[in-house]
Amino acid sequence: MNIFITGGTTGIGLALAKLYLEEGHRVGICARNLSKFPVEIRNKYKQLSCYEVDVTNREELHKAVTHFAPVELDMIIANAGRSVGAKSKTPMFSVANEIIDINVKGVLNTFDIALEIMLPRKKGHLVATASVAGFMGLPGAGAYSASKAAVLKLCESYSLDLKRHGINVSAIAPGFIDTPLTQKNNHKMPFLMSAEKAAKLIKRALEKKKVLYVFPFRMKIVVSILDKMPRSLYRMLMNLKFLNYSEE
């Protein structure tokens, strides 16, 4: 397969790239800074292509994806993302705008370019990394929660729209994964999982063409309860237990 992964230099993206490379697939990865990508992996796999690209720049991303797979693109994984990092009790709108640009517009750019290649063949798989944060408005993370909610709904809609064209769409909603993004968090992270284990679970879900995959299982249960409870009760719970981040 020809597989392109945005945000592929660290965390889940890197772990997925390694899994697919080990199976002999052609893999293209992109990131804003390729210096983070391990040199030994670039040297080891001849079927790997690397591009220094910002996913918010559609023209740059288009050049990278079409250079990697001008005719046949089997899967694209929109994994590039921006987290909140240290939470604040007041909105940080400069950070919020960057989060929306990368997490939402970056996914739209990625899918748009991929479909140019996939639709003529009536074959392909669009994948986006969302988050369990997309199921609720988390305190101190409004823009992040909103961006991931947007990704979840985009993927759900596109899975319906594109099925008749032979295109599969999947949204991956992990809990806390040990990556450079989550290492910036200044709050507790229950059920923390390694990127390597997460990648194996994601790969299995993608092989099954799941439209939505929420994991780990214990986090899925917690999120399901929080998502379905009355919002007044949810807000009371958040005010009691989760407003433990610092003022900035």
Secondary structure as the mmCIF struct_conf table of DSSP 4:
data_model
#
loop_
_struct_conf.conf_type_id
_struct_conf.id
_struct_conf.beg_label_comp_id
_struct_conf.beg_label_asym_id
_struct_conf.beg_label_seq_id
_struct_conf.end_label_comp_id
_struct_conf.end_label_asym_id
_struct_conf.end_label_seq_id
STRN STRN1 ASN A 2 THR A 6
TURN_TY1_P TURN_TY1_P1 GLY A 7 GLY A 7
BEND BEND1 THR A 9 THR A 10
HELX_RH_AL_P HELX_RH_AL_P1 GLY A 11 GLU A 22
TURN_TY1_P TURN_TY1_P2 GLU A 23 GLY A 24
STRN STRN2 ARG A 26 ALA A 31
BEND BEND2 ARG A 32 ARG A 32
HELX_RH_3T_P HELX_RH_3T_P1 LEU A 34 LYS A 36
BEND BEND3 PHE A 37 PHE A 37
HELX_RH_AL_P HELX_RH_AL_P2 VAL A 39 LYS A 44
TURN_TY1_P TURN_TY1_P3 LYS A 46 GLN A 47
STRN STRN3 LEU A 48 GLU A 52
TURN_TY1_P TURN_TY1_P4 VAL A 55 THR A 56
HELX_RH_AL_P HELX_RH_AL_P3 ARG A 58 PHE A 68
BEND BEND4 PRO A 70 VAL A 71
STRN STRN4 MET A 75 ALA A 78
BEND BEND5 ALA A 86 ALA A 86
BEND BEND6 LYS A 89 THR A 90
HELX_RH_AL_P HELX_RH_AL_P4 PHE A 93 ILE A 100
HELX_RH_PI_P HELX_RH_PI_P1 ASP A 101 LYS A 105
HELX_RH_AL_P HELX_RH_AL_P5 GLY A 106 ARG A 121
TURN_TY1_P TURN_TY1_P5 LYS A 122 LYS A 122
STRN STRN5 GLY A 124 THR A 129
HELX_RH_3T_P HELX_RH_3T_P2 VAL A 132 PHE A 135
BEND BEND7 MET A 136 MET A 136
TURN_TY1_P TURN_TY1_P6 PRO A 139 GLY A 140
HELX_RH_AL_P HELX_RH_AL_P6 GLY A 142 LEU A 162
HELX_RH_3T_P HELX_RH_3T_P3 LYS A 163 HIS A 165
TURN_TY1_P TURN_TY1_P7 GLY A 166 GLY A 166
STRN STRN6 ILE A 167 PRO A 174
STRN STRN7 ILE A 177 ASP A 178
BEND BEND8 THR A 179 THR A 179
TURN_TY1_P TURN_TY1_P8 PRO A 180 LEU A 181
HELX_RH_3T_P HELX_RH_3T_P4 THR A 182 LYS A 184
BEND BEND9 HIS A 187 HIS A 187
TURN_TY1_P TURN_TY1_P9 PRO A 190 PHE A 191
STRN STRN8 MET A 193 SER A 194
HELX_RH_AL_P HELX_RH_AL_P7 ALA A 195 GLU A 207
TURN_TY1_P TURN_TY1_P10 LYS A 208 LYS A 209
BEND BEND10 VAL A 211 VAL A 211
STRN STRN9 LEU A 212 PHE A 215
BEND BEND11 PRO A 216 PRO A 216
HELX_RH_AL_P HELX_RH_AL_P8 PHE A 217 LYS A 228
BEND BEND12 MET A 229 MET A 229
HELX_RH_AL_P HELX_RH_AL_P9 ARG A 231 LYS A 241
BEND BEND13 PHE A 242 PHE A 242
BEND BEND14 TYR A 245 TYR A 245
HELX_LH_PP_P HELX_LH_PP_P1 SER A 246 GLU A 247
#
